[in-house]
Amino acid sequence: MSRACTCSRHPKTRRKWGYSVDVLFVTLLDLLSLKKATRSQALLNRLLKPGFETRLKLLVNRYSPDDVITLEDVRDALRLEVYQSLRNDYASVIQSINAGDPVRESSPFARDVRQLAKKLIKAQEQDGVKAKAAKKGSFLWRAISELVPHSS
């Protein structure tokens, strides 16, 4: 018998979801991940207010154009447009993790992360939300700077 996480039913959790501008909904291009994503999406639709699905931004991690499952398959299965994909650049990412250094700026993964950050900041600005990432002290700025060297 399957049960939903009781913490997701808590009023405080629901209220905090309401504060978010966008929610990055992350999946991989494999059947198990897509099955879990479908279940998670159904849970979110039950728990949250109508119209919340417009704030879901589908992010496909470890994307490779050679995968059997395509971005179109993911779009059709989840009925969401793919907001961004992050290429499967395992060699660069694992080297970065093991060395404790940022991912090489020239790596495909780093370029995808920069593109994602720009999209998110632009979306916030378009929604009238002040983009705090422009300030060096913000969390988003620090997270992006640690992952991808920022060129000023």
C-alpha positions in Angstrom: 0.0 0.0 0.0 1.4 3.3 -1.1 1.2 6.4 1.1 2.0 10.0 0.4 4.5 11.8 2.6 2.5 13.3 5.5 4.8 16.3 5.7 3.5 17.4 2.3 0.0 17.6 3.7 1.1 20.0 6.5 -0.3 23.5 6.1 3.0 25.2 6.7 4.6 23.1 3.9 1.8 24.1 1.5 2.1 27.7 2.5 5.9 27.7 1.7 5.2 26.2 -1.7 3.0 29.1 -2.3 5.9 31.6 -1.9 8.0 30.1 -4.7 7.9 31.8 -8.0 8.9 28.8 -10.0 9.5 25.2 -9.1 12.2 23.2 -11.0 10.8 19.8 -11.6 13.8 17.6 -12.3 13.8 14.2 -14.1 16.1 12.0 -16.1 15.6 10.2 -19.4 14.9 6.8 -18.1 11.6 4.9 -17.5 11.9 4.7 -13.7 12.6 8.4 -13.4 9.7 9.3 -15.7 7.3 7.0 -13.7 8.4 8.7 -10.5 8.0 12.1 -12.1 4.5 11.3 -13.2 3.6 10.2 -9.6 5.2 13.3 -8.2 3.4 15.5 -10.6 0.0 13.9 -9.7 0.8 14.5 -6.0 1.7 18.2 -6.6 -1.5 18.7 -8.6 -3.6 17.2 -5.7 -1.8 19.2 -2.9 -1.5 22.6 -4.5 -3.8 25.3 -5.7 -5.2 25.1 -9.3 -2.9 26.9 -11.7 0.2 25.8 -9.8 1.3 23.7 -12.8 2.1 26.8 -14.7 4.9 27.4 -12.3 6.5 24.0 -12.8 9.6 24.2 -15.0 10.7 20.9 -16.3 14.5 20.3 -16.1 16.0 17.2 -17.7 19.2 16.3 -16.1 22.0 14.2 -17.7 20.5 14.7 -21.2 22.1 13.1 -24.2 20.7 13.4 -27.7 21.6 9.7 -28.2 19.2 8.5 -25.5 16.4 6.2 -26.6 13.9 8.4 -24.8 13.7 11.8 -26.3 12.8 15.2 -24.9 9.6 15.0 -26.9 8.8 11.7 -25.2 9.3 13.4 -21.8 7.1 16.3 -22.9 4.3 14.0 -24.0 4.5 11.8 -20.9 4.4 14.7 -18.4 2.4 17.1 -20.5 5.0 19.8 -19.7 7.4 21.6 -22.1 11.0 21.0 -21.3 12.3 24.3 -19.8 16.0 23.3 -19.9 18.2 20.3 -20.2 21.5 19.8 -18.6 23.8 17.7 -20.8 25.4 14.5 -19.5 29.0 15.7 -19.1 30.0 13.0 -16.6 33.7 13.3 -17.1 33.8 17.1 -16.4 31.4 16.9 -13.4 33.1 14.0 -11.7 36.5 15.5 -12.2 35.2 18.8 -10.7 33.8 16.9 -7.7 36.9 14.9 -7.0 39.2 17.8 -7.3 37.0 20.1 -5.3 37.1 22.7 -8.2 34.3 24.4 -10.2 33.3 22.7 -13.4 35.4 23.9 -16.3 33.7 27.0 -17.8 34.0 25.5 -21.3 32.2 22.3 -20.4 28.8 21.6 -21.9 27.3 21.2 -18.4 28.6 24.6 -17.3 27.2 26.3 -20.4 23.8 24.6 -19.7 23.8 25.7 -16.0 24.6 29.3 -17.1 21.8 29.2 -19.6 19.4 27.9 -16.9 20.5 30.7 -14.5 19.9 33.4 -17.1 16.5 32.0 -17.9 15.5 31.9 -14.2 16.7 35.4 -13.5 15.0 36.7 -16.7 11.7 35.0 -15.7 11.9 36.6 -12.2 12.5 40.0 -13.7 9.6 39.6 -16.1 7.3 38.5 -13.2 8.2 41.7 -11.4 10.3 40.0 -8.7 13.5 41.7 -8.0 16.4 39.5 -9.2 18.5 39.2 -6.1 21.0 37.1 -8.0 22.4 40.3 -9.3 23.8 41.0 -5.9 26.9 39.1 -5.0 25.6 38.3 -1.5 22.5 36.3 -2.6 22.2 32.5 -2.3 21.6 32.1 -6.0 24.6 34.1 -6.9 26.9 32.2 -4.5 25.5 28.8 -5.8 26.0 29.7 -9.4 29.5 31.2 -8.8 30.7 28.1 -7.0 29.5 25.8 -9.7 30.3 27.9 -12.8 33.0 30.6 -12.8 31.1 33.9 -13.5 32.5 36.3 -16.1 31.8 39.9 -15.1 
